[in-house]
Amino acid sequence: MYNMTNEDIDGSKPRVVEFRSTRQGTNPLDPVYQIPKVEIRQHTPPKFLRDAISNDDIEGSKPEPKEKWKQRDTIGVHDIEGARPKPEKMFQKPDFMSPTDINRDEMFATKRSTNPLEPFY
């Protein structure tokens, strides 16, 4: 029968007195450091694949020319019938001294008797 031990495996037993290190020995009074070095290379411009903003190659992606249809004036009302005064009244010059707009004959015609000697109730 086999006896199961780990004596044949290196490093499987603790080593209390022995210390191994892969570091190089350094003098703390005169340390030597490995400073990282950088190689600067020339900048290469990126390869032009396509303009991501321009969509000239897609049909219908641009608006039609402005002259195709006449645009409606959104503020003016000259194309709406009845939205303005009639032309004959618009161009008449009123007589500012004429009081006909205040005291027309038909407005002040009354059948009321105003004789105080012959009152009519």
The 8 nearest C-alpha neighbors of each residue, nearest first, counted from 0:
[[1, 2, 3, 4, 5, 6, 7, 8],
 [2, 0, 3, 4, 5, 6, 7, 8],
 [1, 3, 4, 0, 5, 6, 7, 8],
 [4, 2, 1, 5, 6, 0, 7, 8],
 [5, 3, 6, 2, 7, 8, 1, 11],
 [4, 6, 7, 8, 11, 3, 12, 9],
 [5, 7, 8, 4, 9, 11, 12, 3],
 [6, 8, 5, 9, 4, 11, 10, 12],
 [9, 7, 6, 5, 11, 10, 12, 4],
 [10, 8, 11, 7, 6, 12, 5, 13],
 [11, 9, 12, 8, 13, 14, 6, 7],
 [10, 12, 9, 8, 13, 5, 6, 7],
 [13, 11, 10, 14, 9, 5, 6, 8],
 [14, 12, 15, 11, 10, 16, 17, 9],
 [15, 13, 17, 16, 12, 18, 10, 11],
 [14, 16, 17, 13, 18, 12, 19, 10],
 [17, 15, 14, 18, 13, 19, 12, 20],
 [16, 18, 14, 15, 19, 13, 20, 10],
 [19, 17, 20, 16, 14, 15, 21, 13],
 [20, 18, 17, 21, 22, 14, 16, 10],
 [19, 21, 22, 18, 23, 24, 17, 25],
 [20, 22, 23, 19, 24, 18, 25, 17],
 [23, 21, 20, 24, 25, 19, 18, 26],
 [22, 24, 25, 21, 20, 26, 31, 32],
 [23, 25, 22, 26, 21, 20, 27, 30],
 [26, 24, 30, 27, 23, 31, 29, 28],
 [25, 27, 29, 28, 30, 24, 31, 23],
 [28, 26, 30, 29, 25, 31, 24, 32],
 [29, 27, 26, 30, 25, 31, 24, 32],
 [28, 30, 26, 27, 31, 25, 32, 24],
 [31, 29, 27, 26, 25, 28, 32, 24],
 [30, 32, 29, 33, 25, 26, 27, 34],
 [33, 31, 34, 30, 35, 25, 29, 26],
 [32, 34, 35, 31, 36, 30, 23, 25],
 [33, 35, 32, 36, 31, 37, 30, 38],
 [36, 34, 33, 37, 32, 38, 31, 39],
 [37, 35, 34, 38, 33, 39, 32, 40],
 [38, 36, 39, 35, 40, 34, 33, 41],
 [37, 39, 40, 36, 41, 35, 42, 34],
 [40, 38, 37, 41, 42, 36, 43, 35],
 [39, 41, 38, 42, 43, 37, 44, 36],
 [42, 40, 43, 39, 44, 38, 45, 37],
 [41, 43, 44, 40, 39, 45, 46, 38],
 [42, 44, 41, 45, 46, 40, 47, 39],
 [45, 43, 42, 46, 47, 41, 48, 40],
 [46, 44, 47, 43, 48, 42, 49, 41],
 [45, 47, 48, 44, 43, 49, 50, 42],
 [48, 46, 49, 45, 50, 44, 51, 43],
 [47, 49, 46, 50, 45, 51, 44, 52],
 [50, 48, 47, 51, 53, 52, 46, 54],
 [49, 51, 52, 53, 48, 47, 54, 55],
 [50, 52, 53, 49, 54, 48, 47, 55],
 [53, 51, 50, 54, 49, 55, 56, 60],
 [54, 52, 50, 55, 51, 56, 49, 57],
 [53, 55, 56, 57, 52, 60, 51, 50],
 [56, 54, 57, 53, 60, 58, 61, 59],
 [55, 57, 54, 58, 53, 60, 59, 61],
 [58, 56, 55, 60, 54, 59, 61, 53],
 [57, 59, 60, 56, 55, 61, 54, 62],
 [60, 58, 61, 57, 62, 63, 55, 56],
 [59, 61, 58, 57, 54, 62, 55, 56],
 [60, 62, 59, 63, 55, 58, 54, 57],
 [63, 61, 64, 60, 59, 65, 58, 67],
 [62, 64, 65, 61, 67, 59, 66, 60],
 [65, 63, 66, 67, 62, 68, 61, 69],
 [64, 66, 67, 63, 68, 69, 70, 62],
 [65, 67, 64, 68, 69, 63, 70, 62],
 [66, 68, 65, 64, 69, 63, 70, 62],
 [69, 67, 66, 70, 65, 64, 71, 63],
 [70, 68, 71, 66, 67, 65, 72, 64],
 [69, 71, 68, 72, 65, 73, 66, 67],
 [72, 70, 73, 69, 75, 74, 78, 68],
 [71, 73, 74, 75, 70, 76, 78, 77],
 [74, 72, 71, 75, 76, 70, 78, 77],
 [73, 75, 72, 76, 71, 77, 78, 79],
 [74, 76, 72, 77, 73, 78, 71, 79],
 [77, 75, 78, 79, 82, 74, 83, 73],
 [76, 78, 79, 75, 83, 82, 80, 72],
 [77, 79, 76, 80, 75, 82, 72, 71],
 [80, 78, 76, 77, 82, 81, 83, 75],
 [79, 81, 82, 78, 83, 77, 76, 84],
 [82, 80, 83, 79, 84, 85, 77, 78],
 [81, 83, 80, 79, 76, 84, 77, 78],
 [84, 82, 81, 85, 77, 80, 76, 79],
 [85, 83, 86, 89, 82, 88, 81, 87],
 [84, 86, 87, 88, 89, 83, 81, 90],
 [85, 87, 89, 88, 84, 90, 83, 91],
 [88, 86, 89, 85, 90, 91, 84, 92],
 [89, 87, 91, 86, 90, 85, 84, 92],
 [88, 90, 86, 87, 91, 85, 84, 92],
 [89, 91, 88, 87, 86, 92, 85, 93],
 [92, 90, 88, 89, 93, 87, 86, 94],
 [91, 93, 90, 94, 89, 88, 95, 87],
 [92, 94, 95, 91, 97, 96, 90, 88],
 [95, 93, 96, 97, 92, 98, 91, 99],
 [94, 96, 97, 93, 98, 92, 99, 100],
 [95, 97, 94, 98, 93, 99, 100, 101],
 [96, 98, 94, 99, 95, 100, 93, 101],
 [99, 97, 100, 101, 96, 102, 95, 103],
 [100, 98, 101, 102, 103, 97, 104, 96],
 [99, 101, 98, 102, 103, 97, 95, 106],
 [102, 100, 99, 98, 103, 106, 97, 104],
 [103, 101, 99, 100, 98, 104, 106, 107],
 [102, 104, 106, 99, 105, 101, 100, 107],
 [105, 103, 106, 107, 108, 102, 99, 101],
 [106, 104, 108, 103, 107, 102, 109, 99],
 [105, 107, 103, 104, 108, 102, 109, 101],
 [108, 106, 104, 105, 109, 103, 102, 110],
 [109, 107, 105, 106, 104, 110, 103, 111],
 [108, 110, 111, 107, 106, 112, 105, 113],
 [111, 109, 112, 108, 113, 107, 119, 114],
 [110, 112, 109, 113, 119, 108, 114, 120],
 [113, 111, 114, 110, 119, 118, 117, 115],
 [112, 114, 115, 111, 118, 117, 119, 116],
 [115, 113, 117, 116, 112, 118, 119, 111],
 [116, 114, 118, 117, 113, 112, 119, 120],
 [115, 117, 114, 118, 113, 119, 112, 120],
 [118, 116, 115, 114, 119, 112, 113, 120],
 [117, 119, 115, 116, 114, 120, 112, 113],
 [120, 118, 117, 112, 111, 113, 114, 115],
 [119, 118, 112, 111, 117, 113, 115, 114]]
